[in-house]
Amino acid sequence: MSTKILVNSLGQHIIADVKTVTNKETNELLAYWVKSPRVISYRGNEDGTVSIDFIDYCPVGSSLEFSIASHHIVSILDAKAEVEERYLEIVTPNPVTIEELETEPTIEPEVVSEEA
């Protein structure tokens, strides 16, 4: 899976971890399987810049993964690095860095005394 921006037929921009779903016999594209989708909301600022927010795709749904029929998607884009980074910070809280994985944990010995 990879992070992509899907533009659907309603004009929504959906950022998600995406993979394709195809018919194994015909290799026909059937759908896009999305994980942790968010709708991108754009807001113009007074200084002429644009701010973005990520809104849950379906806040009342219980599943974080589902398919979207391919005929509802009109365009697929790669996200800018800073947009992808911000999205990943939201959908994967408390990410672990490579350095943290390679660091040995510090364990302080506990002194236990028995009184006889």
C-alpha positions in Angstrom: 0.0 0.0 0.0 1.1 3.6 -0.5 -0.2 7.0 0.4 -2.2 8.5 -2.5 -4.7 11.3 -3.0 -7.9 10.0 -4.7 -10.2 12.5 -6.4 -13.7 11.1 -6.5 -16.6 11.9 -8.8 -18.0 14.3 -6.2 -14.7 16.3 -6.3 -13.6 15.2 -2.8 -9.8 14.8 -2.3 -9.3 11.7 -0.2 -5.8 10.9 1.2 -5.3 7.3 2.3 -3.1 4.3 2.2 -4.3 2.8 -1.1 -4.0 -0.4 -3.0 -5.8 -1.7 -6.1 -8.4 -4.5 -6.1 -8.4 -6.4 -9.4 -10.2 -9.4 -10.9 -7.6 -12.1 -10.8 -8.9 -13.8 -14.0 -9.3 -10.7 -16.2 -6.9 -8.3 -14.4 -9.7 -5.7 -14.5 -9.5 -2.9 -11.9 -12.5 -3.2 -9.6 -11.9 -0.9 -6.7 -9.4 0.8 -4.5 -8.9 -0.5 -1.0 -8.3 2.4 1.4 -6.9 2.3 4.9 -7.4 5.3 7.2 -8.9 7.6 4.6 -9.3 11.3 5.3 -11.0 14.0 3.2 -8.8 17.0 2.7 -10.5 20.3 3.6 -9.0 23.5 2.1 -9.3 26.9 3.8 -8.1 30.2 2.3 -6.3 32.5 4.7 -6.3 36.3 4.7 -2.6 36.3 3.7 -3.4 34.4 0.5 -2.1 31.0 1.7 -4.2 27.9 1.9 -4.5 25.7 5.1 -5.6 22.1 4.9 -7.3 19.9 7.4 -7.9 16.1 7.4 -11.5 15.0 8.2 -12.6 11.5 8.8 -14.1 10.0 5.6 -17.0 8.5 7.4 -17.0 9.5 11.0 -20.0 7.2 11.8 -18.5 4.1 10.3 -16.7 1.5 12.4 -14.2 0.3 9.8 -10.9 2.1 9.1 -10.5 0.0 5.9 -12.9 -0.5 3.0 -13.1 -0.4 -0.8 -14.2 2.4 -3.1 -15.5 1.3 -6.6 -13.0 2.3 -9.3 -15.6 4.1 -11.4 -16.1 6.6 -8.6 -12.4 7.7 -8.8 -11.5 10.2 -11.5 -7.9 10.9 -10.6 -5.1 9.6 -8.4 -2.2 11.9 -7.3 0.9 11.5 -5.2 0.8 13.7 -2.1 3.5 16.3 -1.5 6.0 15.1 1.1 4.9 17.5 3.8 1.2 16.6 3.3 2.0 12.9 3.5 4.1 13.4 6.6 1.2 15.3 8.3 -1.3 12.7 7.3 0.9 9.9 8.7 1.3 11.8 11.9 -2.5 11.8 12.3 -3.1 8.2 11.4 -0.1 6.6 13.1 0.2 8.4 16.5 3.5 8.1 18.3 5.5 6.9 15.4 8.7 5.0 16.3 11.9 6.1 14.5 14.6 3.8 13.3 17.0 5.3 15.9 14.5 4.4 18.7 14.2 0.8 17.4 18.0 0.4 17.3 18.6 1.8 20.8 18.9 -0.6 23.6 16.4 0.1 26.4 18.0 1.3 29.7 16.9 -0.9 32.5 17.7 0.1 36.0 18.2 -2.8 38.4 15.8 -2.9 41.3 17.3 -3.5 44.7 15.1 -5.9 46.7 16.0 -6.6 50.3 14.5 -9.4 52.4 14.3 -8.9 56.0 14.5 -12.1 58.0 
